[in-house]
Amino acid sequence: MARVLLASNRGPVSFAEDGSGDLFLRRGSGGLVSGLMGAASDNEAVWVCAALGDADRRAAREAGGSGRIDIAGYDTDGARVRMLGIDPMTLHRAYNGVANRTLWFLHHLLFNTATAPVFDERFAREWAAFVDYDEAFAVALAEEAAPCAVVSIHDYHLSLTPRMLRHVRPDLRIGHFSHTPWAPAMYFQLLPDSIAHDLLTGLLAADTVGFLCQRWADAFLECCAVLLGARVEGDTVSHGGGRTRVRVHSLGVDAAGLRRRVAQPDVLARAAVLRELVGDRKLILRIDRTEMSKNIVRGLAAYRELLRSHPEWHGRVVHLAFAYPSRHDLPEYREYTAAVQQMAGEIEDEFATPSWAPLVLEVNDDYPRSLAAYLLADVLVVNPIRDGMNLVAKEGVVLSERDLALVLSREAGAVYDLGGGALVINPYDVSGTAAALHTALSMPAEERAARRRLLVAGATASPPRQWLAGQLAELGA
Ligand code: G6P
């Protein structure tokens, strides 16, 4: 039985089948996985996650009795994983219906409120599935946990799990951590009252509830006070006879680990290809999941405005935009992907010449290529309309070999760590973003170097191991 457990919807790896039907492993994507990956092994943690596709479900079945899969040697530092083979319909309703279409939209303020959200019979079915799904995690964690073990539960998908787990295992020390923003109370109130109540009390059953920056913690405290009538004193919430500490743990990157990784042959080979592509031009880079909150379309519009207003950059700059597929089961994401592709096509039509491709949009996920691109970037654009932290910004400033200038949204949690060195923008302000791109491209070398020092200090201040260790220590591990 484990003394330390982690739980998240997406685990550190996913499975796929090769041409001959054999299973192979890939690294999971997203900020949460990047954050926890390096830290899990130190604690000999068991990481409970959902089997997200058919190959994952097959791997979970083939793991046999314990359900645990040994993933040592897959960039994962040997954490032990238990993948839950949840029934596909339950998973679909919980993950797509509630977690992605409702909770993600809520915390990132993504609803077009003229038409969404709608809470009707369909949502009631999805919510019932969400309850079952969170219960499956609680059951697995209860089985895996040694007496008085520490359990660290991550993200909006598992908002109800702390209370369910507390109910069956009152001996455990339970923490919940959100890698996303938290919605302000007036937006959170879009939810039906009973749902809002269950989500808040689900989390408050944990001993600690954690966020990436004070702004998101304050929003959660506001929701507890306004919607539950809970007593909030400093960072402590008292409600229904229980007390919960609300803590802030900023997450940085593991600079030494990243530098080791970029010295590997797969990254170096991709860096050579990109170097050829960029030539002696300046490189503006962005790397995102294709996700509305990442604001890719406005980011590309800002690049178009730069090229319109500063023709001196024609032929002297290349914008590499990596926009990896995400959540394609949802029509909103498919439409957004099409909008990104359309904007990219318009830029090409307007500016491309036989000897200059102003924009290269890549949509297939290639982690070593992302790392290679950081090495070569002169400017990194991170312009989300809202983001819990944004680790792309932090990885980029650490790895750039060219003292990159960072254009950073004031709505990303990362701004509290990097704001001193970045060019901070309002993500809705396309003209302001275009102006920041010009400033970044024109920045004198000494200023770039001075800003870079601040950026690297901010990006590396709380590496993942320290970040998780801080949370586990708070829980008494
Ligand atoms: C963010 C969230 C994670 C999520 C990831 C990818 O990092 O905080 O919880 O796993 O995005 O999203 P996905 O829906 O593909 O798991």
Boltz pocket constraint, residues with backbone or C-beta under 6 A from the ligand:
constraints:
  - pocket:
      binder: B
      contacts: [[A, 10], [A, 29], [A, 30], [A, 31], [A, 32], [A, 33], [A, 100], [A, 155], [A, 179], [A, 180], [A, 326], [A, 327]]
      max_distance: 6.0
